[in-house]
Amino acid sequence: MTEYDLTEGPLTGHFRRLAIPAAVGMLFSTLYNVVDTFYAGFFGTQAQAGLAVGFQAFFILVAIGFGLSSAMSALVGNAKGRRDDAEARHLAAQGIGLAVVAVAVMGCIAAFAGPHLIAVVSEPGGYRDAGLGYFYWLIFALPGFIIGPAANGILQARGDTRTMQRALVVAFFVNIGLNPLLMFGIPGVIGGLGFNGIALATILSQTGVAVFILWRVFGRAMMQNLRAAEFIPVPSKYAEIFAQAFPAGFALLVTFSSGFIVQYALKDHGEAALAAYGITMRIEQLFLLPALGITISLVPIAAQNFGAGNPQRVQEAFHRCWILGVIGTTLAFPFLWFGGGLAARVFSDDAEVIRISALFLKVEALILPIYVVLFSINSLLQALKKAAWTMWIGIYRQWIGIALFIWLFAYVIDGGLTGIRLGIAAGVATGLVLSFVIALRVARREIGGLGRPTFLRSG
């Protein structure tokens, strides 16, 4: 199976080998969500608004899956860099076991917290009911969204991003077929579930992704002859994994929960504003994909080289990551600035939804490069096993900064919808300043500083 030593050979080749499959996989993951938003449009603006609030609440619960993915990528990658396959195997088994525990815990939390989360960001009525029903169905998708990413982190640590790419491509096409089948049924044969058919399609396809990823993990040489006893929780290993996973997962939790701050502000502007916000996030993700593929690739590359004691190579990988990402997102500017309204028309024929989406996408066009540098810094901190800093950065950027600046621009200055988006942009920009200061401090201690980019000159 695919496996690479990322401590040797040209960095350009490693980024290309890892980033392209990761970006393609994320493209189809985003298109997957785009398909859901498109089909929700068959049931009107209320359904799209319900999808936005229900999905937001659900993703708060699966943030731990992202944290475990980052933890496995960094810890198993460090072990591989040290050539310690026994430790890598032990960490992998313990990480999968911890993911199973996390599914049970998050399922219990979801059953009780769901209505309260959705009530915070919605008003009583049709779209709240739609969001709540969608959320309850998605509880059954928790294994796919937690165990799957945790297992994929193990593959990423070994230099394999193709497996997830293939799984997400297949899931996308399966979702295209399942959505209308489960929504509308087959006339005269089986009835449809309506809007909730979208949720069942997600359950089936994402569970399939997780099963495929696990099959690939257990097929690796280092996992052969694995004994059941190796999955028995070892407190010290759980603590090590959790210490890396919690900050990264909490940082994503903060990111998604910040959507509640935004949705809380938007609900005063009606369901069209909430639907536009959901559409905007889908379109934005499409243009972030190449950069996200690169930043995801930085974690295993930097982790292996940090474990192998190659600080200069870690520095150079970091600079390649953010510079290439900024170039890519800058090229997206004209499409988002001038074509936002046209893109929104794919999802809605509501003139107000289209108008608000176009406004939001103009602001996103300006701040996409800032996101890339932030993501690059987060990936570097994870690779250096300093993920706790990503949590504190996220708390400022996604909670304090966004809440403060939305209040300032939307309410104090009375900027309305424009003020809400400018508030988000100000939170992101000031978050970048904080991230850079922290990255400098950590890098000086761990790898002798951030260094300076040289690859543009040396090739």
C-alpha positions as a Markdown table, in Angstrom:
| # | Residue | x | y | z |
|---|---|---|---|---|
| 1 | Met | 0.0 | 0.0 | 0.0 |
| 2 | Thr | 1.0 | 3.6 | -0.5 |
| 3 | Glu | 3.5 | 4.8 | 2.1 |
| 4 | Tyr | 6.2 | 7.5 | 1.9 |
| 5 | Asp | 9.2 | 8.6 | 3.8 |
| 6 | Leu | 8.7 | 12.3 | 3.9 |
| 7 | Thr | 12.1 | 13.0 | 5.5 |
| 8 | Glu | 13.9 | 12.5 | 2.2 |
| 9 | Gly | 13.5 | 13.7 | -1.3 |
| 10 | Pro | 12.2 | 17.0 | -2.7 |
| 11 | Leu | 9.6 | 18.8 | -0.7 |
| 12 | Thr | 7.8 | 19.9 | -3.9 |
| 13 | Gly | 7.2 | 16.3 | -4.8 |
| 14 | His | 5.9 | 15.4 | -1.4 |
| 15 | Phe | 3.4 | 18.4 | -1.4 |
| 16 | Arg | 2.2 | 17.5 | -4.9 |
| 17 | Arg | 1.8 | 13.8 | -4.0 |
| 18 | Leu | -0.1 | 14.5 | -0.8 |
| 19 | Ala | -1.9 | 17.8 | -1.5 |
| 20 | Ile | -3.5 | 16.9 | -4.9 |
| 21 | Pro | -5.3 | 13.8 | -3.6 |
| 22 | Ala | -6.3 | 15.7 | -0.4 |
| 23 | Ala | -7.6 | 18.6 | -2.4 |
| 24 | Val | -9.5 | 16.3 | -4.7 |
| 25 | Gly | -11.0 | 14.4 | -1.8 |
| 26 | Met | -12.0 | 17.7 | -0.1 |
| 27 | Leu | -13.5 | 18.9 | -3.4 |
| 28 | Phe | -15.8 | 16.0 | -3.5 |
| 29 | Ser | -16.6 | 16.3 | 0.2 |
| 30 | Thr | -17.6 | 20.0 | -0.5 |
| 31 | Leu | -19.5 | 19.0 | -3.6 |
| 32 | Tyr | -21.2 | 16.4 | -1.4 |
| 33 | Asn | -22.5 | 19.2 | 0.8 |
| 34 | Val | -23.4 | 21.3 | -2.2 |
| 35 | Val | -25.6 | 18.5 | -3.5 |
| 36 | Asp | -27.4 | 18.4 | -0.1 |
| 37 | Thr | -28.0 | 22.2 | -0.3 |
| 38 | Phe | -29.2 | 21.8 | -3.9 |
| 39 | Tyr | -31.7 | 19.1 | -3.0 |
| 40 | Ala | -32.9 | 20.9 | 0.1 |
| 41 | Gly | -33.8 | 23.7 | -2.3 |
| 42 | Phe | -36.6 | 21.5 | -3.7 |
| 43 | Phe | -38.4 | 22.1 | -0.4 |
| 44 | Gly | -37.8 | 25.8 | -0.4 |
| 45 | Thr | -35.9 | 28.4 | 1.6 |
| 46 | Gln | -37.1 | 27.1 | 5.0 |
| 47 | Ala | -35.5 | 23.7 | 4.2 |
| 48 | Gln | -32.2 | 25.3 | 3.2 |
| 49 | Ala | -32.2 | 27.4 | 6.4 |
| 50 | Gly | -33.0 | 24.2 | 8.4 |
| 51 | Leu | -30.2 | 22.4 | 6.8 |
| 52 | Ala | -27.8 | 25.2 | 7.7 |
| 53 | Val | -28.7 | 25.3 | 11.4 |
| 54 | Gly | -29.0 | 21.5 | 11.7 |
| 55 | Phe | -25.7 | 20.8 | 10.1 |
| 56 | Gln | -24.0 | 23.5 | 12.1 |
| 57 | Ala | -25.2 | 21.9 | 15.4 |
| 58 | Phe | -24.2 | 18.4 | 14.2 |
| 59 | Phe | -20.6 | 19.5 | 13.3 |
| 60 | Ile | -20.0 | 20.9 | 16.7 |
| 61 | Leu | -20.4 | 17.3 | 17.9 |
| 62 | Val | -18.0 | 15.7 | 15.4 |
| 63 | Ala | -15.2 | 18.2 | 15.9 |
| 64 | Ile | -13.5 | 15.5 | 18.0 |
| 65 | Gly | -13.1 | 13.5 | 14.8 |
| 66 | Phe | -11.0 | 16.2 | 13.3 |
| 67 | Gly | -9.0 | 16.4 | 16.5 |
| 68 | Leu | -8.3 | 12.7 | 16.4 |
| 69 | Ser | -7.3 | 12.9 | 12.8 |
| 70 | Ser | -4.8 | 15.7 | 13.5 |
| 71 | Ala | -3.5 | 13.8 | 16.6 |
| 72 | Met | -3.0 | 10.6 | 14.6 |
| 73 | Ser | -1.3 | 12.4 | 11.8 |
| 74 | Ala | 1.1 | 14.2 | 14.1 |
| 75 | Leu | 1.8 | 11.4 | 16.6 |
| 76 | Val | 2.0 | 8.5 | 14.2 |
| 77 | Gly | 4.0 | 10.8 | 11.8 |
| 78 | Asn | 6.5 | 11.7 | 14.6 |
| 79 | Ala | 6.9 | 8.0 | 15.4 |
| 80 | Lys | 7.5 | 7.1 | 11.7 |
| 81 | Gly | 10.1 | 9.9 | 11.5 |
| 82 | Arg | 11.9 | 8.3 | 14.5 |
| 83 | Arg | 11.6 | 4.9 | 12.7 |
| 84 | Asp | 9.6 | 3.5 | 15.6 |
| 85 | Asp | 7.0 | 1.3 | 14.0 |
| 86 | Ala | 6.1 | -0.4 | 17.2 |
| 87 | Glu | 5.1 | 2.9 | 18.8 |
| 88 | Ala | 3.2 | 3.9 | 15.6 |
| 89 | Arg | 1.2 | 0.7 | 15.7 |
| 90 | His | 0.4 | 1.1 | 19.4 |
| 91 | Leu | -0.8 | 4.7 | 18.9 |
| 92 | Ala | -2.9 | 3.7 | 15.9 |
| 93 | Ala | -4.8 | 1.0 | 17.9 |
| 94 | Gln | -5.3 | 3.2 | 20.8 |
| 95 | Gly | -6.5 | 6.1 | 18.6 |
| 96 | Ile | -9.1 | 3.9 | 17.0 |
| 97 | Gly | -10.3 | 2.7 | 20.4 |
| 98 | Leu | -10.5 | 6.3 | 21.6 |
| 99 | Ala | -12.6 | 7.2 | 18.5 |
| 100 | Val | -15.1 | 4.5 | 19.4 |
| 101 | Val | -15.4 | 5.9 | 22.9 |
| 102 | Ala | -15.9 | 9.4 | 21.5 |
| 103 | Val | -18.8 | 8.2 | 19.3 |
| 104 | Ala | -20.7 | 6.9 | 22.4 |
| 105 | Val | -20.1 | 10.0 | 24.4 |
| 106 | Met | -21.0 | 12.4 | 21.5 |
| 107 | Gly | -24.2 | 10.4 | 20.8 |
| 108 | Cys | -25.4 | 10.9 | 24.4 |
| 109 | Ile | -24.6 | 14.6 | 24.3 |
| 110 | Ala | -26.4 | 14.9 | 20.9 |
| 111 | Ala | -29.6 | 13.4 | 22.2 |
| 112 | Phe | -29.9 | 15.9 | 25.0 |
| 113 | Ala | -28.2 | 19.1 | 23.6 |
| 114 | Gly | -29.5 | 19.1 | 20.0 |
| 115 | Pro | -32.7 | 21.0 | 20.6 |
| 116 | His | -31.0 | 23.6 | 22.8 |
| 117 | Leu | -28.2 | 24.2 | 20.2 |
| 118 | Ile | -30.7 | 24.7 | 17.4 |
| 119 | Ala | -33.0 | 26.9 | 19.5 |
| 120 | Val | -30.2 | 29.4 | 20.1 |
| 121 | Val | -29.9 | 30.2 | 16.4 |
| 122 | Ser | -33.4 | 29.9 | 15.1 |
| 123 | Glu | -36.9 | 31.2 | 15.7 |
| 124 | Pro | -39.9 | 28.9 | 16.2 |
| 125 | Gly | -41.4 | 27.8 | 13.0 |
| 126 | Gly | -40.9 | 25.6 | 9.9 |
| 127 | Tyr | -37.1 | 26.0 | 9.5 |
| 128 | Arg | -36.4 | 25.2 | 13.1 |
| 129 | Asp | -38.5 | 22.1 | 12.9 |
| 130 | Ala | -36.7 | 21.1 | 9.7 |
| 131 | Gly | -33.3 | 21.7 | 11.3 |
| 132 | Leu | -34.1 | 19.7 | 14.4 |
| 133 | Gly | -35.4 | 16.7 | 12.5 |
| 134 | Tyr | -32.4 | 16.7 | 10.2 |
| 135 | Phe | -30.1 | 16.9 | 13.3 |
| 136 | Tyr | -31.7 | 13.9 | 15.0 |
| 137 | Trp | -31.3 | 11.7 | 11.9 |
| 138 | Leu | -27.6 | 12.7 | 11.7 |
| 139 | Ile | -26.8 | 11.3 | 15.1 |
| 140 | Phe | -26.6 | 7.9 | 13.4 |
| 141 | Ala | -23.8 | 9.3 | 11.2 |
| 142 | Leu | -21.5 | 9.9 | 14.2 |
| 143 | Pro | -19.4 | 6.8 | 13.6 |
| 144 | Gly | -18.7 | 7.9 | 10.0 |
| 145 | Phe | -17.7 | 11.4 | 11.0 |
| 146 | Ile | -15.5 | 10.4 | 14.1 |
| 147 | Ile | -14.0 | 7.0 | 13.5 |
| 148 | Gly | -13.4 | 7.6 | 9.8 |
| 149 | Pro | -11.3 | 10.8 | 10.2 |
| 150 | Ala | -9.4 | 9.3 | 13.1 |
| 151 | Ala | -8.4 | 6.3 | 11.0 |
| 152 | Asn | -7.6 | 8.6 | 8.1 |
| 153 | Gly | -5.1 | 10.4 | 10.3 |
| 154 | Ile | -3.1 | 7.2 | 10.5 |
| 155 | Leu | -3.0 | 6.9 | 6.8 |
| 156 | Gln | -2.0 | 10.6 | 6.4 |
| 157 | Ala | 0.9 | 10.1 | 8.8 |
| 158 | Arg | 2.2 | 7.3 | 6.5 |
| 159 | Gly | 2.0 | 9.6 | 3.5 |
| 160 | Asp | -1.3 | 8.2 | 2.1 |
| 161 | Thr | -4.0 | 10.8 | 1.2 |
| 162 | Arg | -5.3 | 8.8 | -1.8 |
| 163 | Thr | -7.4 | 6.4 | 0.2 |
| 164 | Met | -9.7 | 9.2 | 1.6 |
| 165 | Gln | -9.8 | 10.8 | -1.8 |
| 166 | Arg | -11.2 | 7.7 | -3.4 |
| 167 | Ala | -13.7 | 7.2 | -0.6 |
| 168 | Leu | -15.0 | 10.7 | -0.8 |
| 169 | Val | -15.3 | 10.6 | -4.6 |
| 170 | Val | -17.4 | 7.4 | -4.4 |
| 171 | Ala | -19.4 | 8.9 | -1.5 |
| 172 | Phe | -20.2 | 11.9 | -3.6 |
| 173 | Phe | -21.7 | 9.9 | -6.5 |
| 174 | Val | -23.5 | 7.6 | -4.1 |
| 175 | Asn | -25.0 | 10.7 | -2.4 |
| 176 | Ile | -26.2 | 12.1 | -5.8 |
| 177 | Gly | -28.2 | 8.9 | -6.3 |
| 178 | Leu | -29.4 | 8.3 | -2.7 |
| 179 | Asn | -30.7 | 11.9 | -2.1 |
| 180 | Pro | -33.5 | 11.9 | -4.7 |
| 181 | Leu | -34.3 | 8.2 | -4.0 |
| 182 | Leu | -34.7 | 8.6 | -0.3 |
| 183 | Met | -36.4 | 12.0 | -0.6 |
| 184 | Phe | -39.0 | 11.1 | -3.1 |
| 185 | Gly | -39.0 | 7.3 | -3.1 |
| 186 | Ile | -40.0 | 5.2 | -6.1 |
| 187 | Pro | -43.6 | 5.9 | -7.1 |
| 188 | Gly | -45.8 | 2.8 | -6.5 |
| 189 | Val | -42.9 | 0.9 | -4.8 |
| 190 | Ile | -41.6 | 2.8 | -1.8 |
| 191 | Gly | -42.5 | 6.1 | -0.3 |
| 192 | Gly | -39.9 | 8.9 | 0.3 |
| 193 | Leu | -38.8 | 10.5 | 3.5 |
| 194 | Gly | -39.0 | 14.1 | 2.2 |
| 195 | Phe | -36.4 | 16.5 | 3.5 |
| 196 | Asn | -35.0 | 13.9 | 6.0 |
| 197 | Gly | -34.0 | 11.6 | 3.1 |
| 198 | Ile | -31.0 | 13.9 | 2.8 |
| 199 | Ala | -29.9 | 12.9 | 6.3 |
| 200 | Leu | -30.3 | 9.2 | 5.7 |
| 201 | Ala | -28.2 | 9.5 | 2.5 |
| 202 | Thr | -25.5 | 11.1 | 4.6 |
| 203 | Ile | -25.7 | 8.3 | 7.2 |
| 204 | Leu | -25.3 | 5.5 | 4.6 |
| 205 | Ser | -22.6 | 7.1 | 2.5 |
| 206 | Gln | -20.4 | 8.4 | 5.4 |
| 207 | Thr | -20.6 | 5.1 | 7.2 |
| 208 | Gly | -19.4 | 3.5 | 4.0 |
| 209 | Val | -16.4 | 5.9 | 3.9 |
| 210 | Ala | -15.4 | 5.0 | 7.5 |
| 211 | Val | -15.6 | 1.2 | 6.8 |
| 212 | Phe | -13.4 | 1.6 | 3.7 |
| 213 | Ile | -10.8 | 3.7 | 5.6 |
| 214 | Leu | -10.6 | 1.2 | 8.5 |
| 215 | Trp | -10.2 | -1.7 | 6.0 |
| 216 | Arg | -7.2 | 0.2 | 4.5 |
| 217 | Val | -5.7 | 0.9 | 7.9 |
| 218 | Phe | -5.9 | -2.7 | 9.0 |
| 219 | Gly | -4.4 | -3.8 | 5.7 |
| 220 | Arg | -1.1 | -2.1 | 6.4 |
| 221 | Ala | 2.0 | -4.0 | 7.3 |
| 222 | Met | 2.4 | -2.4 | 10.7 |
| 223 | Met | -1.2 | -3.5 | 11.7 |
| 224 | Gln | -0.8 | -7.2 | 10.8 |
| 225 | Asn | -1.4 | -9.8 | 13.5 |
| 226 | Leu | -3.0 | -7.1 | 15.7 |
| 227 | Arg | -4.5 | -8.5 | 18.8 |
| 228 | Ala | -7.7 | -7.4 | 20.5 |
| 229 | Ala | -5.8 | -6.7 | 23.7 |
| 230 | Glu | -4.0 | -3.9 | 21.9 |
| 231 | Phe | -7.2 | -1.9 | 21.8 |
| 232 | Ile | -7.7 | -2.1 | 25.6 |
| 233 | Pro | -7.4 | 1.5 | 26.8 |
| 234 | Val | -3.9 | 2.4 | 28.1 |
| 235 | Pro | -4.4 | 5.6 | 30.2 |
| 236 | Ser | -1.0 | 7.0 | 29.3 |
| 237 | Lys | -1.6 | 6.6 | 25.6 |
| 238 | Tyr | -5.2 | 7.9 | 25.8 |
| 239 | Ala | -3.8 | 10.9 | 27.6 |
| 240 | Glu | -1.1 | 11.5 | 25.0 |
| 241 | Ile | -3.6 | 11.2 | 22.1 |
| 242 | Phe | -6.2 | 13.3 | 23.9 |
| 243 | Ala | -3.6 | 16.0 | 24.7 |
| 244 | Gln | -3.0 | 16.4 | 21.0 |
| 245 | Ala | -6.6 | 15.8 | 19.8 |
| 246 | Phe | -8.5 | 18.0 | 22.3 |
| 247 | Pro | -6.9 | 21.3 | 21.3 |
| 248 | Ala | -7.2 | 20.6 | 17.6 |
| 249 | Gly | -10.8 | 19.3 | 18.0 |
| 250 | Phe | -11.7 | 22.2 | 20.3 |
| 251 | Ala | -10.3 | 24.6 | 17.8 |
| 252 | Leu | -12.6 | 23.2 | 15.1 |
| 253 | Leu | -15.4 | 23.2 | 17.7 |
| 254 | Val | -14.8 | 26.8 | 18.2 |
| 255 | Thr | -14.8 | 27.4 | 14.5 |
| 256 | Phe | -18.2 | 25.7 | 14.0 |
| 257 | Ser | -19.7 | 27.2 | 17.2 |
| 258 | Ser | -18.7 | 30.6 | 15.9 |
| 259 | Gly | -21.3 | 29.9 | 13.2 |
| 260 | Phe | -23.8 | 30.1 | 16.1 |
| 261 | Ile | -22.6 | 33.6 | 16.8 |
| 262 | Val | -23.1 | 34.5 | 13.2 |
| 263 | Gln | -26.4 | 32.8 | 12.9 |
| 264 | Tyr | -27.6 | 34.4 | 16.1 |
| 265 | Ala | -26.9 | 37.8 | 14.5 |
| 266 | Leu | -28.4 | 36.8 | 11.2 |
| 267 | Lys | -31.7 | 35.5 | 12.6 |
| 268 | Asp | -32.8 | 39.1 | 13.1 |
| 269 | His | -32.6 | 39.4 | 9.3 |
| 270 | Gly | -34.9 | 36.5 | 8.5 |
| 271 | Glu | -34.6 | 33.0 | 7.0 |
| 272 | Ala | -33.2 | 34.4 | 3.7 |
| 273 | Ala | -30.1 | 35.6 | 5.5 |
| 274 | Leu | -29.6 | 32.2 | 7.2 |
| 275 | Ala | -30.1 | 30.4 | 3.9 |
| 276 | Ala | -27.6 | 32.7 | 2.2 |
| 277 | Tyr | -25.1 | 32.1 | 5.0 |
| 278 | Gly | -25.3 | 28.3 | 4.4 |
| 279 | Ile | -24.9 | 28.8 | 0.6 |
| 280 | Thr | -22.0 | 31.1 | 1.1 |
| 281 | Met | -20.1 | 28.6 | 3.2 |
| 282 | Arg | -20.5 | 25.9 | 0.6 |
| 283 | Ile | -19.2 | 28.2 | -2.2 |
| 284 | Glu | -16.3 | 29.5 | -0.1 |
| 285 | Gln | -15.2 | 25.9 | 0.7 |
| 286 | Leu | -14.9 | 25.2 | -3.1 |
| 287 | Phe | -12.4 | 28.0 | -3.5 |
| 288 | Leu | -10.4 | 27.1 | -0.4 |
| 289 | Leu | -9.9 | 23.5 | -1.5 |
| 290 | Pro | -6.5 | 23.7 | -3.1 |
| 291 | Ala | -5.1 | 25.7 | -0.2 |
| 292 | Leu | -6.7 | 23.3 | 2.3 |
| 293 | Gly | -5.1 | 20.3 | 0.5 |
| 294 | Ile | -1.7 | 22.0 | 0.9 |
| 295 | Thr | -2.2 | 22.8 | 4.6 |
| 296 | Ile | -3.4 | 19.3 | 5.4 |
| 297 | Ser | -0.3 | 17.9 | 3.7 |
| 298 | Leu | 2.0 | 20.1 | 5.9 |
| 299 | Val | 1.1 | 18.1 | 9.0 |
| 300 | Pro | 2.6 | 14.7 | 8.1 |
| 301 | Ile | 5.5 | 16.4 | 6.2 |
| 302 | Ala | 6.5 | 18.6 | 9.1 |
| 303 | Ala | 5.7 | 15.9 | 11.7 |
| 304 | Gln | 8.0 | 13.3 | 10.1 |
| 305 | Asn | 10.8 | 15.8 | 9.7 |
| 306 | Phe | 10.4 | 17.1 | 13.2 |
| 307 | Gly | 10.5 | 13.6 | 14.5 |
| 308 | Ala | 13.6 | 12.9 | 12.4 |
| 309 | Gly | 15.4 | 16.1 | 13.7 |
| 310 | Asn | 15.3 | 18.1 | 10.5 |
| 311 | Pro | 14.3 | 21.6 | 11.6 |
| 312 | Gln | 15.4 | 23.4 | 8.4 |
| 313 | Arg | 13.2 | 21.1 | 6.4 |
| 314 | Val | 10.2 | 21.8 | 8.7 |
| 315 | Gln | 10.8 | 25.6 | 8.1 |
| 316 | Glu | 11.0 | 25.2 | 4.4 |
| 317 | Ala | 7.8 | 23.1 | 4.3 |
| 318 | Phe | 5.9 | 25.7 | 6.2 |
| 319 | His | 6.9 | 28.5 | 3.8 |
| 320 | Arg | 6.0 | 26.5 | 0.8 |
| 321 | Cys | 2.6 | 25.8 | 2.3 |
| 322 | Trp | 1.5 | 29.3 | 3.0 |
| 323 | Ile | 3.0 | 31.0 | -0.1 |
| 324 | Leu | 1.4 | 28.5 | -2.5 |
| 325 | Gly | -1.9 | 28.7 | -0.6 |
| 326 | Val | -2.0 | 32.5 | -0.8 |
| 327 | Ile | -1.2 | 32.4 | -4.5 |
| 328 | Gly | -4.1 | 30.0 | -5.1 |
| 329 | Thr | -6.7 | 31.9 | -3.0 |
| 330 | Thr | -5.7 | 35.3 | -4.6 |
| 331 | Leu | -6.5 | 33.8 | -8.0 |
| 332 | Ala | -10.0 | 33.1 | -6.7 |
| 333 | Phe | -10.7 | 36.7 | -5.9 |
| 334 | Pro | -12.4 | 37.8 | -9.3 |
| 335 | Phe | -14.7 | 34.7 | -9.3 |
| 336 | Leu | -16.0 | 35.4 | -5.8 |
| 337 | Trp | -16.2 | 39.2 | -6.1 |
| 338 | Phe | -17.9 | 39.4 | -9.5 |
| 339 | Gly | -19.6 | 36.0 | -9.8 |
| 340 | Gly | -21.0 | 35.4 | -6.3 |
| 341 | Gly | -24.6 | 36.2 | -7.3 |
| 342 | Leu | -24.4 | 33.9 | -10.3 |
| 343 | Ala | -23.1 | 31.0 | -8.1 |
| 344 | Ala | -25.9 | 31.6 | -5.6 |
| 345 | Arg | -28.5 | 31.1 | -8.3 |
| 346 | Val | -27.5 | 27.5 | -8.6 |
| 347 | Phe | -29.0 | 26.9 | -5.1 |
| 348 | Ser | -31.9 | 29.3 | -4.9 |
| 349 | Asp | -34.2 | 31.4 | -7.0 |
| 350 | Asp | -35.1 | 33.6 | -4.1 |
| 351 | Ala | -33.9 | 37.1 | -5.0 |
| 352 | Glu | -33.2 | 38.1 | -1.4 |
| 353 | Val | -31.1 | 35.0 | -0.8 |
| 354 | Ile | -29.1 | 35.7 | -4.0 |
| 355 | Arg | -28.5 | 39.3 | -3.0 |
| 356 | Ile | -27.3 | 38.5 | 0.5 |
| 357 | Ser | -25.1 | 35.6 | -0.8 |
| 358 | Ala | -23.4 | 38.0 | -3.3 |
| 359 | Leu | -22.7 | 40.5 | -0.5 |
| 360 | Phe | -21.2 | 37.8 | 1.8 |
| 361 | Leu | -19.0 | 36.4 | -1.0 |
| 362 | Lys | -17.4 | 39.8 | -1.7 |
| 363 | Val | -16.1 | 39.8 | 1.9 |
| 364 | Glu | -14.9 | 36.2 | 1.6 |
| 365 | Ala | -13.0 | 37.1 | -1.6 |
| 366 | Leu | -10.9 | 39.6 | 0.5 |
| 367 | Ile | -10.1 | 37.3 | 3.5 |
| 368 | Leu | -9.4 | 33.9 | 1.8 |
| 369 | Pro | -5.6 | 34.5 | 1.7 |
| 370 | Ile | -5.7 | 35.3 | 5.5 |
| 371 | Tyr | -7.4 | 32.0 | 6.1 |
| 372 | Val | -4.7 | 30.1 | 4.3 |
| 373 | Val | -1.9 | 31.6 | 6.5 |
| 374 | Leu | -3.9 | 30.8 | 9.6 |
| 375 | Phe | -4.4 | 27.2 | 8.5 |
| 376 | Ser | -0.7 | 26.9 | 7.7 |
| 377 | Ile | 0.3 | 28.1 | 11.2 |
| 378 | Asn | -2.2 | 25.7 | 12.8 |
| 379 | Ser | -0.8 | 22.8 | 10.8 |
| 380 | Leu | 2.7 | 23.7 | 11.8 |
| 381 | Leu | 1.8 | 23.9 | 15.5 |
| 382 | Gln | 0.1 | 20.5 | 15.3 |
| 383 | Ala | 3.1 | 18.9 | 13.7 |
| 384 | Leu | 5.3 | 20.3 | 16.4 |
| 385 | Lys | 2.9 | 18.7 | 19.0 |
| 386 | Lys | 1.9 | 22.2 | 20.2 |
| 387 | Ala | -1.8 | 21.9 | 19.2 |
| 388 | Ala | -2.9 | 23.6 | 22.5 |
| 389 | Trp | -2.0 | 26.9 | 20.9 |
| 390 | Thr | -4.4 | 26.3 | 18.0 |
| 391 | Met | -7.2 | 26.1 | 20.6 |
| 392 | Trp | -6.3 | 29.5 | 22.1 |
| 393 | Ile | -6.0 | 31.1 | 18.7 |
| 394 | Gly | -9.4 | 29.7 | 17.8 |
| 395 | Ile | -11.0 | 30.9 | 21.0 |
| 396 | Tyr | -9.8 | 34.5 | 20.2 |
| 397 | Arg | -10.5 | 34.4 | 16.5 |
| 398 | Gln | -13.8 | 32.6 | 16.4 |
| 399 | Trp | -15.4 | 33.6 | 19.7 |
| 400 | Ile | -13.9 | 36.8 | 21.1 |
| 401 | Gly | -12.9 | 38.5 | 17.9 |
| 402 | Ile | -16.0 | 37.6 | 15.9 |
| 403 | Ala | -18.4 | 38.5 | 18.7 |
| 404 | Leu | -16.6 | 41.7 | 19.5 |
| 405 | Phe | -16.4 | 42.9 | 15.9 |
| 406 | Ile | -19.9 | 41.8 | 14.8 |
| 407 | Trp | -21.2 | 43.8 | 17.8 |
| 408 | Leu | -19.1 | 46.8 | 16.8 |
| 409 | Phe | -19.9 | 46.8 | 13.1 |
| 410 | Ala | -23.4 | 45.5 | 13.1 |
| 411 | Tyr | -24.9 | 47.0 | 16.2 |
| 412 | Val | -22.8 | 49.9 | 17.4 |
| 413 | Ile | -22.1 | 51.3 | 13.9 |
| 414 | Asp | -25.5 | 49.8 | 12.7 |
| 415 | Gly | -24.0 | 48.2 | 9.6 |
| 416 | Gly | -26.6 | 45.5 | 9.3 |
| 417 | Leu | -25.7 | 42.5 | 7.2 |
| 418 | Thr | -22.6 | 44.2 | 5.8 |
| 419 | Gly | -21.5 | 44.9 | 9.4 |
| 420 | Ile | -21.9 | 41.2 | 10.3 |
| 421 | Arg | -19.6 | 40.1 | 7.4 |
| 422 | Leu | -17.1 | 42.9 | 8.1 |
| 423 | Gly | -17.1 | 41.8 | 11.8 |
| 424 | Ile | -16.1 | 38.3 | 10.7 |
| 425 | Ala | -13.3 | 39.6 | 8.5 |
| 426 | Ala | -11.9 | 41.8 | 11.3 |
| 427 | Gly | -11.9 | 38.8 | 13.7 |
| 428 | Val | -10.0 | 36.7 | 11.1 |
| 429 | Ala | -7.4 | 39.5 | 10.4 |
| 430 | Thr | -6.7 | 40.1 | 14.1 |
| 431 | Gly | -6.5 | 36.4 | 14.6 |
| 432 | Leu | -3.8 | 36.2 | 12.0 |
| 433 | Val | -1.7 | 38.7 | 14.0 |
| 434 | Leu | -2.1 | 36.6 | 17.2 |
| 435 | Ser | -1.3 | 33.4 | 15.3 |
| 436 | Phe | 1.9 | 34.8 | 13.8 |
| 437 | Val | 3.2 | 36.0 | 17.2 |
| 438 | Ile | 2.5 | 32.5 | 18.8 |
| 439 | Ala | 4.1 | 30.7 | 15.8 |
| 440 | Leu | 7.3 | 32.8 | 16.1 |
| 441 | Arg | 7.6 | 32.0 | 19.8 |
| 442 | Val | 7.0 | 28.2 | 19.4 |
| 443 | Ala | 9.2 | 27.9 | 16.4 |
| 444 | Arg | 12.2 | 29.6 | 18.1 |
| 445 | Arg | 12.0 | 27.0 | 20.9 |
| 446 | Glu | 11.3 | 23.9 | 18.8 |
| 447 | Ile | 13.1 | 24.4 | 15.4 |
| 448 | Gly | 15.2 | 27.5 | 15.9 |
| 449 | Gly | 12.7 | 29.9 | 14.4 |
| 450 | Leu | 10.5 | 30.1 | 11.3 |
| 451 | Gly | 13.4 | 30.8 | 9.0 |
| 452 | Arg | 12.9 | 32.5 | 5.6 |
| 453 | Pro | 11.5 | 31.1 | 2.4 |
| 454 | Thr | 14.1 | 30.0 | -0.1 |
| 455 | Phe | 12.4 | 27.7 | -2.5 |
| 456 | Leu | 11.3 | 30.5 | -4.8 |
| 457 | Arg | 15.0 | 31.1 | -5.5 |
| 458 | Ser | 16.4 | 27.5 | -5.3 |
| 459 | Gly | 13.5 | 25.6 | -7.0 |
